[in-house]
Amino acid sequence: MSCDKKIVLIRSIPMATLEAFRCVLDDARTPEIIRHHIIDALQYALRNYGQVFTAKEVEWLAAWDDPRIPLAARKELDRREPAAAAR
């Protein structure tokens, strides 16, 4: 089997990665193992590489319904608070 490196457009309007993850998580057909992988990956990224997310993205993630993501997002927002107050 070979990998053809064609670009496949799923939608005509570009979608951000976090929005795509949210769509996958909201889809009832998504297997539970995939949901857990997405949540675990986002949680890991927020905890270890939170600086790569914009403030708006972190605030949006803080409002998610899975308790693991908002917890990690709030911790990232708390880390940013002292830096914002120092300016």
N, C-alpha and C positions, 0 to 999 in steps of 0.2 A: 504494500500500500504506500503510495507516495502522497506527500503533502503539496498540493498546489497552492501557491501563495497568492491566490486571488483575493481581492477585497470584496467582501459581501456586505452590502448595505441592508440592514434589517428595517430601518425606518428612513424616511426622507429627511427627518429632522434629527440632528445629532442629540444623543442622550448622554448625560454624564454617567460615569461609572457608578457612583453612589445611587443615582436614580435607577440605574439598571439593576443593581443589587436589590433595591427596595422592591422593584417589580417582580424579581425572582422570588423574594421572600413572601410577597403577597399572593403569588400564584398558588392556588390550591393543589395544582398538579406537581409542584416541586417536591421531590423526595426529602424526607426529614434529614437525611445525612447531608444533603446539599445545603439545607438551611443552616445546619450546625457548622459546616465548613465556612460559610459566608460570615456568620456571626463571629466565629472564632478568629477568622482572618482580620475582620474589622476591629475586633477587640485588641488583637495583637498589634495591629498597625497604630491604633490610637494610643496604646500604652507605651510603645517603643519608638514610634516615628510620628507622634502627634503633630510635630511642626510642619509636616508636609500638607496638612489639611488647612484650609482657610478657616477663619473665625466663623464665617457663615455656615460652612460645612459642619463644623464641630457643633454649633448651636442646633443645626438641623438634626444631627445624629443624637443629640441630647434629648430630643423629643420622640425618639423611636419607642415602640412598645415593648421590645425585648429588653429586660432589665440590665443585661450585661453591657449593651452598647451605650445607653444613657449614662451608666455609672462610669465607664471609661471616658466618655465624652466630657462629663462634668469634671473629672479629674484633670483632663487636658485644659479645660477652661479655667480651672483653679490655678494651674501652673502658669497660665497666660495673664491672669489678673495682676500679679505683682509687676510683671514687665510692662503692662499697660498703665499701671498707676505710677510707675517711675518716670514715664515720659512727660 
